[in-house]
Amino acid sequence: MSNQAKQAVNNTSFMFEVGQSYATQKGKVIKVLDRTTSRGYECLVCSDKKHRYDRSTHSEDAGRVTATNHDFSCPDNLVRPPVPVNQLIQL
């Protein structure tokens, strides 16, 4: 990702942060490694080799694995609202 693309992405509000770890609906912990930059179709690149939506244009499907049902029935979707795992451990 170019520096200009990273800056544009960093200036946008997203639900999930690159570098943080989050729980899936089935309880597995994954880490967000990167983010794609196609505006409106931004995806998280995660440590389990899956891509999940985290769009800048709307947030209703943030954390949903790409190409899965919109009803959030896929157990690999991230738990919402998003809470980084390190913050859960402190609770």
C-alpha positions as CSV (number, residue, x, y, z in Angstrom):
1,M,0.0,0.0,0.0
2,S,1.5,3.4,-1.0
3,N,2.0,6.1,1.7
4,Q,-0.7,8.3,0.0
5,A,-3.2,5.4,0.1
6,K,-2.3,4.7,3.8
7,Q,-2.8,8.3,4.7
8,A,-6.2,8.4,2.9
9,V,-7.3,5.3,4.8
10,N,-6.0,6.6,8.1
11,N,-8.1,9.7,7.7
12,T,-11.3,7.7,7.4
13,S,-13.3,6.3,10.2
14,F,-13.3,2.5,10.4
15,M,-14.6,0.1,13.1
16,F,-11.4,-2.1,13.2
17,E,-7.8,-1.2,13.5
18,V,-4.8,-2.7,11.7
19,G,-2.5,-4.4,14.2
20,Q,-5.2,-5.2,16.7
21,S,-6.5,-8.7,17.5
22,Y,-10.3,-9.4,17.6
23,A,-12.5,-12.4,18.4
24,T,-14.6,-14.2,15.8
25,Q,-18.1,-15.3,16.5
26,K,-16.8,-18.8,17.1
27,G,-14.2,-17.6,19.6
28,K,-11.0,-17.7,17.6
29,V,-8.7,-14.8,18.0
30,I,-7.4,-13.3,14.7
31,K,-5.1,-10.3,14.0
32,V,-5.8,-7.6,11.4
33,L,-2.6,-7.5,9.3
34,D,-3.6,-4.9,6.7
35,R,-6.4,-3.1,4.9
36,T,-7.2,-2.9,1.2
37,T,-7.8,0.6,-0.2
38,S,-10.6,0.3,-2.8
39,R,-12.9,3.1,-1.5
40,G,-16.3,1.7,-0.5
41,Y,-15.0,-1.9,-0.6
42,E,-12.2,-1.7,1.9
43,C,-11.4,-5.1,3.5
44,L,-9.3,-6.2,6.4
45,V,-6.6,-8.7,5.6
46,C,-6.5,-11.0,8.6
47,S,-4.1,-13.6,10.1
48,D,-6.4,-16.5,9.3
49,K,-6.1,-15.6,5.6
50,K,-9.7,-14.4,5.3
51,H,-10.8,-10.9,4.2
52,R,-13.5,-9.1,6.1
53,Y,-15.3,-5.9,5.2
54,D,-14.6,-2.7,7.0
55,R,-15.9,-0.1,4.6
56,S,-15.5,3.6,4.8
57,T,-18.8,4.3,3.2
58,H,-21.0,2.3,5.4
59,S,-20.5,0.1,8.5
60,E,-23.4,-2.3,8.6
61,D,-21.3,-5.2,7.3
62,A,-18.0,-4.4,9.1
63,G,-16.3,-7.6,10.3
64,R,-18.3,-9.8,7.9
65,V,-16.2,-12.3,5.9
66,T,-16.3,-11.4,2.2
67,A,-18.7,-13.5,0.1
68,T,-20.8,-14.6,3.1
69,N,-24.5,-14.0,4.0
70,H,-25.4,-10.5,5.1
71,D,-27.2,-12.0,8.2
72,F,-23.9,-12.5,10.0
73,S,-24.4,-16.2,10.3
74,C,-20.8,-17.1,9.4
75,P,-18.9,-18.1,12.5
76,D,-15.8,-16.6,11.1
77,N,-17.3,-13.0,11.2
78,L,-15.8,-10.7,13.8
79,V,-17.7,-10.0,17.0
80,R,-19.5,-6.7,17.0
81,P,-19.2,-4.1,18.4
82,P,-15.5,-4.5,18.0
83,V,-13.4,-4.7,21.1
84,P,-9.6,-5.4,20.7
85,V,-8.8,-8.7,22.5
86,N,-6.1,-7.0,24.7
87,Q,-8.9,-4.8,26.1
88,L,-11.1,-7.8,26.8
89,I,-8.3,-9.4,28.8
90,Q,-8.0,-6.3,31.0
91,L,-11.7,-6.4,31.9
